[in-house]
Amino acid sequence: MEPSEPKKVVMILENLSCPDCALKIGVALKRSKGVLSTEVLYTTSKLKVAYDPALTTVENIAKIVEDIGYGVKEIRQ
């Protein structure tokens, strides 16, 4: 089985108020299976994620963010 081509998604987040919030989201996502890289910009409330679509979905990534207390306002693929 060949590895899937990585995909990228950008999410606009809610309730992101400080660098620690951004760090918390980044750590949670990096521990998630299928997430290849993350960039969380608290100043613009943007989350950029590269992921393996064979191992995770955009919905799963959004659920992880929501489960730790942050909202997902918009998803751009």
N, CA, C, O and CB atoms as a CASP TS submission, in Angstrom:
PFRMAT TS
TARGET T0000
AUTHOR 0000-0000-0000
METHOD Language model
MODEL 1
PARENT N/A
ATOM      1  N   MET     1       0.842  -1.185   0.000  1.00  0.00           N
ATOM      2  CA  MET     1       0.000   0.000   0.000  1.00  0.00           C
ATOM      3  C   MET     1       0.884   1.245   0.000  1.00  0.00           C
ATOM      4  O   MET     1       1.762   1.386   0.851  1.00  0.00           O
ATOM      5  CB  MET     1      -0.956   0.000   1.221  1.00  0.00           C
ATOM      6  N   GLU     2       0.654   2.137  -0.944  1.00  0.00           N
ATOM      7  CA  GLU     2       1.439   3.358  -1.030  1.00  0.00           C
ATOM      8  C   GLU     2       0.907   4.405  -0.062  1.00  0.00           C
ATOM      9  O   GLU     2      -0.296   4.462   0.196  1.00  0.00           O
ATOM     10  CB  GLU     2       1.431   3.902  -2.460  1.00  0.00           C
ATOM     11  N   PRO     3       1.810   5.245   0.483  1.00  0.00           N
ATOM     12  CA  PRO     3       1.348   6.310   1.370  1.00  0.00           C
ATOM     13  C   PRO     3       0.475   7.303   0.604  1.00  0.00           C
ATOM     14  O   PRO     3       0.677   7.539  -0.587  1.00  0.00           O
ATOM     15  CB  PRO     3       2.548   7.037   2.014  1.00  0.00           C
ATOM     16  N   SER     4      -0.495   7.877   1.306  1.00  0.00           N
ATOM     17  CA  SER     4      -1.378   8.878   0.700  1.00  0.00           C
ATOM     18  C   SER     4      -0.629  10.192   0.504  1.00  0.00           C
ATOM     19  O   SER     4       0.324  10.502   1.219  1.00  0.00           O
ATOM     20  CB  SER     4      -2.636   9.102   1.573  1.00  0.00           C
ATOM     21  N   GLU     5      -1.086  10.944  -0.474  1.00  0.00           N
ATOM     22  CA  GLU     5      -0.549  12.288  -0.697  1.00  0.00           C
ATOM     23  C   GLU     5      -1.050  13.185   0.442  1.00  0.00           C
ATOM     24  O   GLU     5      -2.255  13.265   0.678  1.00  0.00           O
ATOM     25  CB  GLU     5      -0.983  12.858  -2.112  1.00  0.00           C
ATOM     26  N   PRO     6      -0.139  13.855   1.145  1.00  0.00           N
ATOM     27  CA  PRO     6      -0.570  14.729   2.247  1.00  0.00           C
ATOM     28  C   PRO     6      -1.503  15.839   1.753  1.00  0.00           C
ATOM     29  O   PRO     6      -1.361  16.342   0.639  1.00  0.00           O
ATOM     30  CB  PRO     6       0.653  15.347   2.943  1.00  0.00           C
ATOM     31  N   LYS     7      -2.447  16.202   2.602  1.00  0.00           N
ATOM     32  CA  LYS     7      -3.364  17.301   2.307  1.00  0.00           C
ATOM     33  C   LYS     7      -3.173  18.384   3.347  1.00  0.00           C
ATOM     34  O   LYS     7      -2.621  18.145   4.421  1.00  0.00           O
ATOM     35  CB  LYS     7      -4.842  16.817   2.278  1.00  0.00           C
ATOM     36  N   LYS     8      -3.636  19.579   3.015  1.00  0.00           N
ATOM     37  CA  LYS     8      -3.533  20.704   3.942  1.00  0.00           C
ATOM     38  C   LYS     8      -4.901  21.319   4.152  1.00  0.00           C
ATOM     39  O   LYS     8      -5.748  21.307   3.259  1.00  0.00           O
ATOM     40  CB  LYS     8      -2.541  21.763   3.421  1.00  0.00           C
ATOM     41  N   VAL     9      -5.107  21.857   5.345  1.00  0.00           N
ATOM     42  CA  VAL     9      -6.343  22.548   5.676  1.00  0.00           C
ATOM     43  C   VAL     9      -5.997  23.749   6.546  1.00  0.00           C
ATOM     44  O   VAL     9      -5.048  23.719   7.330  1.00  0.00           O
ATOM     45  CB  VAL     9      -7.352  21.598   6.399  1.00  0.00           C
ATOM     46  N   VAL    10      -6.785  24.803   6.391  1.00  0.00           N
ATOM     47  CA  VAL    10      -6.655  25.990   7.237  1.00  0.00           C
ATOM     48  C   VAL    10      -7.985  26.160   7.961  1.00  0.00           C
ATOM     49  O   VAL    10      -9.049  26.129   7.344  1.00  0.00           O
ATOM     50  CB  VAL    10      -6.279  27.283   6.393  1.00  0.00           C
ATOM     51  N   MET    11      -7.910  26.337   9.268  1.00  0.00           N
ATOM     52  CA  MET    11      -9.108  26.553  10.068  1.00  0.00           C
ATOM     53  C   MET    11      -8.994  27.892  10.772  1.00  0.00           C
ATOM     54  O   MET    11      -7.925  28.262  11.258  1.00  0.00           O
ATOM     55  CB  MET    11      -9.315  25.407  11.090  1.00  0.00           C
ATOM     56  N   ILE    12     -10.108  28.616  10.825  1.00  0.00           N
ATOM     57  CA  ILE    12     -10.193  29.845  11.601  1.00  0.00           C
ATOM     58  C   ILE    12     -10.807  29.447  12.940  1.00  0.00           C
ATOM     59  O   ILE    12     -11.893  28.871  12.995  1.00  0.00           O
ATOM     60  CB  ILE    12     -11.048  30.969  10.858  1.00  0.00           C
ATOM     61  N   LEU    13     -10.091  29.767  14.015  1.00  0.00           N
ATOM     62  CA  LEU    13     -10.498  29.306  15.347  1.00  0.00           C
ATOM     63  C   LEU    13     -11.171  30.401  16.156  1.00  0.00           C
ATOM     64  O   LEU    13     -11.016  31.589  15.875  1.00  0.00           O
ATOM     65  CB  LEU    13      -9.299  28.782  16.106  1.00  0.00           C
ATOM     66  N   GLU    14     -11.919  29.981  17.165  1.00  0.00           N
ATOM     67  CA  GLU    14     -12.548  30.886  18.125  1.00  0.00           C
ATOM     68  C   GLU    14     -11.973  30.598  19.508  1.00  0.00           C
ATOM     69  O   GLU    14     -11.514  29.490  19.786  1.00  0.00           O
ATOM     70  CB  GLU    14     -14.107  30.726  18.119  1.00  0.00           C
ATOM     71  N   ASN    15     -12.005  31.611  20.367  1.00  0.00           N
ATOM     72  CA  ASN    15     -11.552  31.498  21.763  1.00  0.00           C
ATOM     73  C   ASN    15     -10.045  31.355  21.898  1.00  0.00           C
ATOM     74  O   ASN    15      -9.562  30.914  22.941  1.00  0.00           O
ATOM     75  CB  ASN    15     -12.217  30.320  22.421  1.00  0.00           C
ATOM     76  N   LEU    16      -9.299  31.715  20.878  1.00  0.00           N
ATOM     77  CA  LEU    16      -7.842  31.635  20.919  1.00  0.00           C
ATOM     78  C   LEU    16      -7.325  32.981  21.416  1.00  0.00           C
ATOM     79  O   LEU    16      -7.389  33.972  20.688  1.00  0.00           O
ATOM     80  CB  LEU    16      -7.238  31.271  19.507  1.00  0.00           C
ATOM     81  N   SER    17      -6.812  33.030  22.651  1.00  0.00           N
ATOM     82  CA  SER    17      -6.499  34.323  23.247  1.00  0.00           C
ATOM     83  C   SER    17      -5.031  34.556  23.600  1.00  0.00           C
ATOM     84  O   SER    17      -4.651  35.674  23.950  1.00  0.00           O
ATOM     85  CB  SER    17      -7.301  34.485  24.458  1.00  0.00           C
ATOM     86  N   CYS    18      -4.202  33.515  23.513  1.00  0.00           N
ATOM     87  CA  CYS    18      -2.807  33.709  23.916  1.00  0.00           C
ATOM     88  C   CYS    18      -1.900  32.649  23.283  1.00  0.00           C
ATOM     89  O   CYS    18      -2.388  31.670  22.717  1.00  0.00           O
ATOM     90  CB  CYS    18      -2.683  33.665  25.450  1.00  0.00           C
ATOM     91  N   PRO    19      -0.589  32.844  23.379  1.00  0.00           N
ATOM     92  CA  PRO    19       0.343  31.857  22.819  1.00  0.00           C
ATOM     93  C   PRO    19       0.197  30.477  23.471  1.00  0.00           C
ATOM     94  O   PRO    19       0.411  29.461  22.810  1.00  0.00           O
ATOM     95  CB  PRO    19       1.776  32.348  22.980  1.00  0.00           C
ATOM     96  N   ASP    20      -0.162  30.429  24.749  1.00  0.00           N
ATOM     97  CA  ASP    20      -0.344  29.132  25.409  1.00  0.00           C
ATOM     98  C   ASP    20      -1.510  28.353  24.809  1.00  0.00           C
ATOM     99  O   ASP    20      -1.462  27.127  24.717  1.00  0.00           O
ATOM    100  CB  ASP    20      -0.571  29.329  26.906  1.00  0.00           C
ATOM    101  N   CYS    21      -2.564  29.075  24.397  1.00  0.00           N
ATOM    102  CA  CYS    21      -3.694  28.424  23.734  1.00  0.00           C
ATOM    103  C   CYS    21      -3.224  27.766  22.434  1.00  0.00           C
ATOM    104  O   CYS    21      -3.567  26.622  22.137  1.00  0.00           O
ATOM    105  CB  CYS    21      -4.830  29.447  23.450  1.00  0.00           C
ATOM    106  N   ALA    22      -2.441  28.509  21.679  1.00  0.00           N
ATOM    107  CA  ALA    22      -1.919  27.997  20.411  1.00  0.00           C
ATOM    108  C   ALA    22      -1.038  26.772  20.646  1.00  0.00           C
ATOM    109  O   ALA    22      -1.115  25.793  19.904  1.00  0.00           O
ATOM    110  CB  ALA    22      -1.124  29.091  19.674  1.00  0.00           C
ATOM    111  N   LEU    23      -0.214  26.832  21.670  1.00  0.00           N
ATOM    112  CA  LEU    23       0.666  25.705  22.000  1.00  0.00           C
ATOM    113  C   LEU    23      -0.147  24.468  22.377  1.00  0.00           C
ATOM    114  O   LEU    23       0.169  23.356  21.955  1.00  0.00           O
ATOM    115  CB  LEU    23       1.615  26.084  23.153  1.00  0.00           C
ATOM    116  N   LYS    24      -1.186  24.668  23.168  1.00  0.00           N
ATOM    117  CA  LYS    24      -2.046  23.555  23.605  1.00  0.00           C
ATOM    118  C   LYS    24      -2.674  22.843  22.398  1.00  0.00           C
ATOM    119  O   LYS    24      -2.720  21.614  22.352  1.00  0.00           O
ATOM    120  CB  LYS    24      -3.157  24.073  24.556  1.00  0.00           C
ATOM    121  N   ILE    25      -3.152  23.618  21.436  1.00  0.00           N
ATOM    122  CA  ILE    25      -3.759  23.035  20.233  1.00  0.00           C
ATOM    123  C   ILE    25      -2.706  22.291  19.417  1.00  0.00           C
ATOM    124  O   ILE    25      -2.947  21.173  18.961  1.00  0.00           O
ATOM    125  CB  ILE    25      -4.429  24.134  19.370  1.00  0.00           C
ATOM    126  N   GLY    26      -1.549  22.903  19.235  1.00  0.00           N
ATOM    127  CA  GLY    26      -0.477  22.267  18.471  1.00  0.00           C
ATOM    128  C   GLY    26      -0.044  20.945  19.058  1.00  0.00           C
ATOM    129  O   GLY    26       0.146  19.968  18.333  1.00  0.00           O
ATOM    130  N   VAL    27       0.115  20.908  20.381  1.00  0.00           N
ATOM    131  CA  VAL    27       0.534  19.672  21.058  1.00  0.00           C
ATOM    132  C   VAL    27      -0.532  18.584  20.900  1.00  0.00           C
ATOM    133  O   VAL    27      -0.210  17.434  20.602  1.00  0.00           O
ATOM    134  CB  VAL    27       0.806  19.940  22.564  1.00  0.00           C
ATOM    135  N   ALA    28      -1.790  18.948  21.098  1.00  0.00           N
ATOM    136  CA  ALA    28      -2.871  17.959  20.981  1.00  0.00           C
ATOM    137  C   ALA    28      -2.942  17.378  19.575  1.00  0.00           C
ATOM    138  O   ALA    28      -3.135  16.174  19.409  1.00  0.00           O
ATOM    139  CB  ALA    28      -4.217  18.592  21.349  1.00  0.00           C
ATOM    140  N   LEU    29      -2.787  18.222  18.570  1.00  0.00           N
ATOM    141  CA  LEU    29      -2.869  17.728  17.193  1.00  0.00           C
ATOM    142  C   LEU    29      -1.659  16.900  16.805  1.00  0.00           C
ATOM    143  O   LEU    29      -1.795  15.901  16.097  1.00  0.00           O
ATOM    144  CB  LEU    29      -3.018  18.886  16.232  1.00  0.00           C
ATOM    145  N   LYS    30      -0.479  17.296  17.255  1.00  0.00           N
ATOM    146  CA  LYS    30       0.727  16.540  16.904  1.00  0.00           C
ATOM    147  C   LYS    30       0.702  15.130  17.482  1.00  0.00           C
ATOM    148  O   LYS    30       1.362  14.231  16.962  1.00  0.00           O
ATOM    149  CB  LYS    30       1.969  17.274  17.393  1.00  0.00           C
ATOM    150  N   ARG    31      -0.054  14.939  18.549  1.00  0.00           N
ATOM    151  CA  ARG    31      -0.199  13.604  19.153  1.00  0.00           C
ATOM    152  C   ARG    31      -1.241  12.757  18.429  1.00  0.00           C
ATOM    153  O   ARG    31      -1.373  11.563  18.701  1.00  0.00           O
ATOM    154  CB  ARG    31      -0.581  13.732  20.627  1.00  0.00           C
ATOM    155  N   SER    32      -1.966  13.362  17.524  1.00  0.00           N
ATOM    156  CA  SER    32      -3.036  12.690  16.809  1.00  0.00           C
ATOM    157  C   SER    32      -2.483  11.935  15.605  1.00  0.00           C
ATOM    158  O   SER    32      -1.655  12.456  14.857  1.00  0.00           O
ATOM    159  CB  SER    32      -4.100  13.697  16.366  1.00  0.00           C
ATOM    160  N   LYS    33      -2.944  10.718  15.431  1.00  0.00           N
ATOM    161  CA  LYS    33      -2.512   9.893  14.309  1.00  0.00           C
ATOM    162  C   LYS    33      -2.919  10.542  12.991  1.00  0.00           C
ATOM    163  O   LYS    33      -4.075  10.924  12.811  1.00  0.00           O
ATOM    164  CB  LYS    33      -3.104   8.476  14.416  1.00  0.00           C
ATOM    165  N   GLY    34      -1.979  10.662  12.085  1.00  0.00           N
ATOM    166  CA  GLY    34      -2.248  11.198  10.761  1.00  0.00           C
ATOM    167  C   GLY    34      -1.909  12.663  10.588  1.00  0.00           C
ATOM    168  O   GLY    34      -1.837  13.148   9.458  1.00  0.00           O
ATOM    169  N   VAL    35      -1.697  13.385  11.690  1.00  0.00           N
ATOM    170  CA  VAL    35      -1.321  14.798  11.587  1.00  0.00           C
ATOM    171  C   VAL    35       0.190  14.863  11.358  1.00  0.00           C
ATOM    172  O   VAL    35       0.970  14.349  12.160  1.00  0.00           O
ATOM    173  CB  VAL    35      -1.740  15.607  12.881  1.00  0.00           C
ATOM    174  N   LEU    36       0.591  15.497  10.260  1.00  0.00           N
ATOM    175  CA  LEU    36       1.999  15.556   9.887  1.00  0.00           C
ATOM    176  C   LEU    36       2.678  16.816  10.416  1.00  0.00           C
ATOM    177  O   LEU    36       3.827  16.764  10.855  1.00  0.00           O
ATOM    178  CB  LEU    36       2.140  15.490   8.377  1.00  0.00           C
ATOM    179  N   SER    37       1.977  17.943  10.377  1.00  0.00           N
ATOM    180  CA  SER    37       2.532  19.188  10.906  1.00  0.00           C
ATOM    181  C   SER    37       1.404  20.154  11.220  1.00  0.00           C
ATOM    182  O   SER    37       0.313  20.066  10.656  1.00  0.00           O
ATOM    183  CB  SER    37       3.527  19.821   9.905  1.00  0.00           C
ATOM    184  N   THR    38       1.690  21.085  12.137  1.00  0.00           N
ATOM    185  CA  THR    38       0.713  22.108  12.495  1.00  0.00           C
ATOM    186  C   THR    38       1.407  23.457  12.628  1.00  0.00           C
ATOM    187  O   THR    38       2.592  23.539  12.951  1.00  0.00           O
ATOM    188  CB  THR    38      -0.014  21.739  13.809  1.00  0.00           C
ATOM    189  N   GLU    39       0.651  24.496  12.374  1.00  0.00           N
ATOM    190  CA  GLU    39       1.097  25.862  12.635  1.00  0.00           C
ATOM    191  C   GLU    39      -0.114  26.603  13.180  1.00  0.00           C
ATOM    192  O   GLU    39      -1.125  26.743  12.490  1.00  0.00           O
ATOM    193  CB  GLU    39       1.684  26.562  11.333  1.00  0.00           C
ATOM    194  N   VAL    40      -0.013  27.080  14.419  1.00  0.00           N
ATOM    195  CA  VAL    40      -1.115  27.786  15.049  1.00  0.00           C
ATOM    196  C   VAL    40      -0.675  29.230  15.266  1.00  0.00           C
ATOM    197  O   VAL    40       0.313  29.493  15.952  1.00  0.00           O
ATOM    198  CB  VAL    40      -1.539  27.106  16.399  1.00  0.00           C
ATOM    199  N   LEU    41      -1.415  30.156  14.675  1.00  0.00           N
ATOM    200  CA  LEU    41      -1.094  31.576  14.772  1.00  0.00           C
ATOM    201  C   LEU    41      -2.161  32.253  15.629  1.00  0.00           C
ATOM    202  O   LEU    41      -3.250  32.558  15.143  1.00  0.00           O
ATOM    203  CB  LEU    41      -1.006  32.237  13.353  1.00  0.00           C
ATOM    204  N   TYR    42      -1.850  32.484  16.893  1.00  0.00           N
ATOM    205  CA  TYR    42      -2.880  33.029  17.777  1.00  0.00           C
ATOM    206  C   TYR    42      -3.246  34.467  17.421  1.00  0.00           C
ATOM    207  O   TYR    42      -4.365  34.897  17.701  1.00  0.00           O
ATOM    208  CB  TYR    42      -2.414  32.962  19.218  1.00  0.00           C
ATOM    209  N   THR    43      -2.338  35.215  16.817  1.00  0.00           N
ATOM    210  CA  THR    43      -2.634  36.611  16.468  1.00  0.00           C
ATOM    211  C   THR    43      -3.702  36.723  15.382  1.00  0.00           C
ATOM    212  O   THR    43      -4.426  37.717  15.324  1.00  0.00           O
ATOM    213  CB  THR    43      -1.364  37.315  16.008  1.00  0.00           C
ATOM    214  N   THR    44      -3.803  35.715  14.525  1.00  0.00           N
ATOM    215  CA  THR    44      -4.814  35.721  13.463  1.00  0.00           C
ATOM    216  C   THR    44      -5.861  34.621  13.660  1.00  0.00           C
ATOM    217  O   THR    44      -6.788  34.497  12.859  1.00  0.00           O
ATOM    218  CB  THR    44      -4.141  35.555  12.102  1.00  0.00           C
ATOM    219  N   SER    45      -5.716  33.831  14.712  1.00  0.00           N
ATOM    220  CA  SER    45      -6.628  32.710  15.015  1.00  0.00           C
ATOM    221  C   SER    45      -6.669  31.679  13.896  1.00  0.00           C
ATOM    222  O   SER    45      -7.705  31.057  13.661  1.00  0.00           O
ATOM    223  CB  SER    45      -8.036  33.231  15.272  1.00  0.00           C
ATOM    224  N   LYS    46      -5.543  31.494  13.202  1.00  0.00           N
ATOM    225  CA  LYS    46      -5.475  30.506  12.122  1.00  0.00           C
ATOM    226  C   LYS    46      -4.724  29.265  12.561  1.00  0.00           C
ATOM    227  O   LYS    46      -3.718  29.334  13.267  1.00  0.00           O
ATOM    228  CB  LYS    46      -4.809  31.107  10.887  1.00  0.00           C
ATOM    229  N   LEU    47      -5.236  28.140  12.126  1.00  0.00           N
ATOM    230  CA  LEU    47      -4.591  26.849  12.329  1.00  0.00           C
ATOM    231  C   LEU    47      -4.347  26.255  10.953  1.00  0.00           C
ATOM    232  O   LEU    47      -5.279  26.088  10.167  1.00  0.00           O
ATOM    233  CB  LEU    47      -5.463  25.892  13.228  1.00  0.00           C
ATOM    234  N   LYS    48      -3.094  25.936  10.664  1.00  0.00           N
ATOM    235  CA  LYS    48      -2.734  25.290   9.404  1.00  0.00           C
ATOM    236  C   LYS    48      -2.266  23.886   9.738  1.00  0.00           C
ATOM    237  O   LYS    48      -1.400  23.698  10.592  1.00  0.00           O
ATOM    238  CB  LYS    48      -1.626  26.097   8.626  1.00  0.00           C
ATOM    239  N   VAL    49      -2.841  22.900   9.061  1.00  0.00           N
ATOM    240  CA  VAL    49      -2.519  21.503   9.346  1.00  0.00           C
ATOM    241  C   VAL    49      -2.233  20.761   8.045  1.00  0.00           C
ATOM    242  O   VAL    49      -2.981  20.876   7.074  1.00  0.00           O
ATOM    243  CB  VAL    49      -3.671  20.819  10.118  1.00  0.00           C
ATOM    244  N   ALA    50      -1.141  19.998   8.040  1.00  0.00           N
ATOM    245  CA  ALA    50      -0.866  19.039   6.970  1.00  0.00           C
ATOM    246  C   ALA    50      -1.167  17.669   7.560  1.00  0.00           C
ATOM    247  O   ALA    50      -0.728  17.354   8.666  1.00  0.00           O
ATOM    248  CB  ALA    50       0.637  19.142   6.430  1.00  0.00           C
ATOM    249  N   TYR    51      -1.912  16.859   6.824  1.00  0.00           N
ATOM    250  CA  TYR    51      -2.331  15.571   7.368  1.00  0.00           C
ATOM    251  C   TYR    51      -2.386  14.502   6.280  1.00  0.00           C
ATOM    252  O   TYR    51      -2.443  14.797   5.087  1.00  0.00           O
ATOM    253  CB  TYR    51      -3.694  15.701   8.045  1.00  0.00           C
ATOM    254  N   ASP    52      -2.368  13.262   6.731  1.00  0.00           N
ATOM    255  CA  ASP    52      -2.475  12.111   5.841  1.00  0.00           C
ATOM    256  C   ASP    52      -3.949  11.700   5.798  1.00  0.00           C
ATOM    257  O   ASP    52      -4.474  11.214   6.800  1.00  0.00           O
ATOM    258  CB  ASP    52      -1.554  10.916   6.323  1.00  0.00           C
ATOM    259  N   PRO    53      -4.626  11.883   4.663  1.00  0.00           N
ATOM    260  CA  PRO    53      -6.056  11.580   4.594  1.00  0.00           C
ATOM    261  C   PRO    53      -6.386  10.096   4.756  1.00  0.00           C
ATOM    262  O   PRO    53      -7.547   9.744   4.966  1.00  0.00           O
ATOM    263  CB  PRO    53      -6.600  12.063   3.288  1.00  0.00           C
ATOM    264  N   ALA    54      -5.397   9.235   4.663  1.00  0.00           N
ATOM    265  CA  ALA    54      -5.638   7.810   4.897  1.00  0.00           C
ATOM    266  C   ALA    54      -5.746   7.509   6.396  1.00  0.00           C
ATOM    267  O   ALA    54      -6.268   6.467   6.791  1.00  0.00           O
ATOM    268  CB  ALA    54      -4.514   6.968   4.267  1.00  0.00           C
ATOM    269  N   LEU    55      -5.243   8.439   7.227  1.00  0.00           N
ATOM    270  CA  LEU    55      -5.201   8.197   8.668  1.00  0.00           C
ATOM    271  C   LEU    55      -6.111   9.103   9.490  1.00  0.00           C
ATOM    272  O   LEU    55      -6.451   8.760  10.622  1.00  0.00           O
ATOM    273  CB  LEU    55      -3.808   8.355   9.148  1.00  0.00           C
ATOM    274  N   THR    56      -6.511  10.245   8.950  1.00  0.00           N
ATOM    275  CA  THR    56      -7.387  11.154   9.685  1.00  0.00           C
ATOM    276  C   THR    56      -8.184  11.993   8.697  1.00  0.00           C
ATOM    277  O   THR    56      -7.925  11.969   7.493  1.00  0.00           O
ATOM    278  CB  THR    56      -6.571  12.064  10.643  1.00  0.00           C
ATOM    279  N   THR    57      -9.155  12.734   9.219  1.00  0.00           N
ATOM    280  CA  THR    57     -10.018  13.574   8.391  1.00  0.00           C
ATOM    281  C   THR    57     -10.034  14.998   8.935  1.00  0.00           C
ATOM    282  O   THR    57      -9.616  15.250  10.065  1.00  0.00           O
ATOM    283  CB  THR    57     -11.452  12.998   8.334  1.00  0.00           C
ATOM    284  N   VAL    58     -10.517  15.912   8.126  1.00  0.00           N
ATOM    285  CA  VAL    58     -10.680  17.295   8.568  1.00  0.00           C
ATOM    286  C   VAL    58     -11.652  17.342   9.746  1.00  0.00           C
ATOM    287  O   VAL    58     -11.445  18.103  10.691  1.00  0.00           O
ATOM    288  CB  VAL    58     -11.185  18.194   7.403  1.00  0.00           C
ATOM    289  N   GLU    59     -12.693  16.544   9.694  1.00  0.00           N
ATOM    290  CA  GLU    59     -13.678  16.501  10.772  1.00  0.00           C
ATOM    291  C   GLU    59     -13.031  16.050  12.079  1.00  0.00           C
ATOM    292  O   GLU    59     -13.339  16.587  13.143  1.00  0.00           O
ATOM    293  CB  GLU    59     -14.839  15.565  10.404  1.00  0.00           C
ATOM    294  N   ASN    60     -12.141  15.070  12.005  1.00  0.00           N
ATOM    295  CA  ASN    60     -11.460  14.580  13.196  1.00  0.00           C
ATOM    296  C   ASN    60     -10.536  15.659  13.773  1.00  0.00           C
ATOM    297  O   ASN    60     -10.464  15.835  14.990  1.00  0.00           O
ATOM    298  CB  ASN    60     -10.657  13.305  12.869  1.00  0.00           C
ATOM    299  N   ILE    61      -9.843  16.369  12.908  1.00  0.00           N
ATOM    300  CA  ILE    61      -8.962  17.454  13.357  1.00  0.00           C
ATOM    301  C   ILE    61      -9.791  18.527  14.065  1.00  0.00           C
ATOM    302  O   ILE    61      -9.413  18.996  15.139  1.00  0.00           O
ATOM    303  CB  ILE    61      -8.181  18.070  12.154  1.00  0.00           C
ATOM    304  N   ALA    62     -10.923  18.915  13.465  1.00  0.00           N
ATOM    305  CA  ALA    62     -11.801  19.918  14.075  1.00  0.00           C
ATOM    306  C   ALA    62     -12.336  19.432  15.416  1.00  0.00           C
ATOM    307  O   ALA    62     -12.445  20.220  16.355  1.00  0.00           O
ATOM    308  CB  ALA    62     -12.968  20.255  13.134  1.00  0.00           C
ATOM    309  N   LYS    63     -12.668  18.157  15.521  1.00  0.00           N
ATOM    310  CA  LYS    63     -13.186  17.598  16.778  1.00  0.00           C
ATOM    311  C   LYS    63     -12.133  17.660  17.883  1.00  0.00           C
ATOM    312  O   LYS    63     -12.463  17.958  19.031  1.00  0.00           O
ATOM    313  CB  LYS    63     -13.644  16.142  16.571  1.00  0.00           C
ATOM    314  N   ILE    64     -10.889  17.386  17.557  1.00  0.00           N
ATOM    315  CA  ILE    64      -9.807  17.478  18.553  1.00  0.00           C
ATOM    316  C   ILE    64      -9.711  18.906  19.088  1.00  0.00           C
ATOM    317  O   ILE    64      -9.591  19.120  20.294  1.00  0.00           O
ATOM    318  CB  ILE    64      -8.444  17.039  17.935  1.00  0.00           C
ATOM    319  N   VAL    65      -9.764  19.871  18.184  1.00  0.00           N
ATOM    320  CA  VAL    65      -9.698  21.281  18.587  1.00  0.00           C
ATOM    321  C   VAL    65     -10.879  21.623  19.497  1.00  0.00           C
ATOM    322  O   VAL    65     -10.704  22.270  20.530  1.00  0.00           O
ATOM    323  CB  VAL    65      -9.689  22.208  17.341  1.00  0.00           C
ATOM    324  N   GLU    66     -12.067  21.193  19.116  1.00  0.00           N
ATOM    325  CA  GLU    66     -13.266  21.480  19.906  1.00  0.00           C
ATOM    326  C   GLU    66     -13.256  20.760  21.245  1.00  0.00           C
ATOM    327  O   GLU    66     -13.723  21.307  22.244  1.00  0.00           O
ATOM    328  CB  GLU    66     -14.507  21.091  19.130  1.00  0.00           C
ATOM    329  N   ASP    67     -12.733  19.550  21.280  1.00  0.00           N
ATOM    330  CA  ASP    67     -12.690  18.776  22.527  1.00  0.00           C
ATOM    331  C   ASP    67     -11.798  19.412  23.587  1.00  0.00           C
ATOM    332  O   ASP    67     -11.985  19.165  24.778  1.00  0.00           O
ATOM    333  CB  ASP    67     -12.207  17.370  22.244  1.00  0.00           C
ATOM    334  N   ILE    68     -10.828  20.228  23.171  1.00  0.00           N
ATOM    335  CA  ILE    68      -9.974  20.877  24.173  1.00  0.00           C
ATOM    336  C   ILE    68     -10.423  22.311  24.473  1.00  0.00           C
ATOM    337  O   ILE    68      -9.731  23.050  25.173  1.00  0.00           O
ATOM    338  CB  ILE    68      -8.520  20.882  23.697  1.00  0.00           C
ATOM    339  N   GLY    69     -11.593  22.699  23.937  1.00  0.00           N
ATOM    340  CA  GLY    69     -12.203  23.944  24.346  1.00  0.00           C
ATOM    341  C   GLY    69     -12.154  25.121  23.390  1.00  0.00           C
ATOM    342  O   GLY    69     -12.421  26.253  23.793  1.00  0.00           O
ATOM    343  N   TYR    70     -11.820  24.877  22.139  1.00  0.00           N
ATOM    344  CA  TYR    70     -11.751  25.961  21.163  1.00  0.00           C
ATOM    345  C   TYR    70     -12.736  25.701  20.053  1.00  0.00           C
ATOM    346  O   TYR    70     -13.006  24.548  19.715  1.00  0.00           O
ATOM    347  CB  TYR    70     -10.329  26.112  20.596  1.00  0.00           C
ATOM    348  N   GLY    71     -13.278  26.762  19.479  1.00  0.00           N
ATOM    349  CA  GLY    71     -14.244  26.616  18.407  1.00  0.00           C
ATOM    350  C   GLY    71     -13.573  26.692  17.051  1.00  0.00           C
ATOM    351  O   GLY    71     -12.519  27.307  16.892  1.00  0.00           O
ATOM    352  N   VAL    72     -14.208  26.050  16.072  1.00  0.00           N
ATOM    353  CA  VAL    72     -13.760  26.132  14.683  1.00  0.00           C
ATOM    354  C   VAL    72     -14.827  26.938  13.939  1.00  0.00           C
ATOM    355  O   VAL    72     -15.953  26.478  13.750  1.00  0.00           O
ATOM    356  CB  VAL    72     -13.545  24.685  14.034  1.00  0.00           C
ATOM    357  N   LYS    73     -14.452  28.139  13.523  1.00  0.00           N
ATOM    358  CA  LYS    73     -15.393  29.066  12.890  1.00  0.00           C
ATOM    359  C   LYS    73     -15.495  28.825  11.388  1.00  0.00           C
ATOM    360  O   LYS    73     -16.569  28.970  10.805  1.00  0.00           O
ATOM    361  CB  LYS    73     -14.972  30.507  13.155  1.00  0.00           C
ATOM    362  N   GLU    74     -14.391  28.462  10.771  1.00  0.00           N
ATOM    363  CA  GLU    74     -14.367  28.310   9.310  1.00  0.00           C
ATOM    364  C   GLU    74     -13.274  27.304   8.930  1.00  0.00           C
ATOM    365  O   GLU    74     -12.225  27.228   9.570  1.00  0.00           O
ATOM    366  CB  GLU    74     -14.123  29.693   8.601  1.00  0.00           C
ATOM    367  N   ILE    75     -13.550  26.539   7.872  1.00  0.00           N
ATOM    368  CA  ILE    75     -12.578  25.562   7.361  1.00  0.00           C
ATOM    369  C   ILE    75     -12.321  25.857   5.893  1.00  0.00           C
ATOM    370  O   ILE    75     -13.255  25.952   5.098  1.00  0.00           O
ATOM    371  CB  ILE    75     -13.088  24.093   7.551  1.00  0.00           C
ATOM    372  N   ARG    76     -11.047  26.003   5.536  1.00  0.00           N
ATOM    373  CA  ARG    76     -10.651  26.244   4.134  1.00  0.00           C
ATOM    374  C   ARG    76      -9.724  25.121   3.697  1.00  0.00           C
ATOM    375  O   ARG    76      -8.700  24.856   4.327  1.00  0.00           O
ATOM    376  CB  ARG    76      -9.948  27.645   3.964  1.00  0.00           C
ATOM    377  N   GLN    77     -10.102  24.470   2.611  1.00  0.00           N
ATOM    378  CA  GLN    77      -9.258  23.375   2.121  1.00  0.00           C
ATOM    379  C   GLN    77      -8.561  23.754   0.844  1.00  0.00           C
ATOM    380  O   GLN    77      -7.810  22.952   0.290  1.00  0.00           O
ATOM    381  CB  GLN    77     -10.079  22.119   1.902  1.00  0.00           C
TER
END
